[in-house]
Amino acid sequence: MFDFNERGIWLIGNLNYIIIYALCYVVLNEIRKINEVRIYINSIGGNIFEGLIAYDVNQFSKFDIRTICLKQASSLSSLMLASGTIGKRLCLKHASLFVHQPNVTIVNGLSTLMNGLVNINYIGENIIKIYIRHCDKNYFEVIRILLDSIWMSSNFAIRWAIIDNLV
């Protein structure tokens, strides 16, 4: 759902490829008209491959990305929340975040499985680097949180620097 008057983008539910590409379209096509895009998040996450496309587009943009968690930011959604402009990552008081290592399903033969494991390891390392960059944590702190697959309250998310303030 999009609100073009306020330049707000709503990420609700499962982040499928249609929502991700619509987000990319708005970010890329509004680049000369605005100073800030607001992304409102209430989502269980989605496909990490498409999500990394949206992350790259957000980082490529020349304007600020304000992210606001309304109720829940799980998995890919928590990554999108953390990737907003530092100082503009917000959360409602009773919202929660779920942070974990990437999950994928690999089908077919052994060679496909082996190639898939190499690829998911590469993606996992990139996700670790993203959290290190946006949360100002070291490698081992990020690994511990991702391996534990934890739910965070909004206050814990502030302490962990995934968000900056409460709304």
Buried (B, 14 or more C-beta within 10 A) or exposed (E): EBEEEEBBBBBBEEBEEEBBBBBBEBBEEBEEEBEEBBBBBBBBBBBBBBBBBBBEBBEEBEBBBBBBBBEBBBBBBBBBBBBBBBEBBBBBEEBBBBBBBBEEEEEEEEEEEEEBEEEBEEBBEEBBEBBBEBBEBEEEBBBEBBEEEBEBBBEBBBEBBBBBEBE
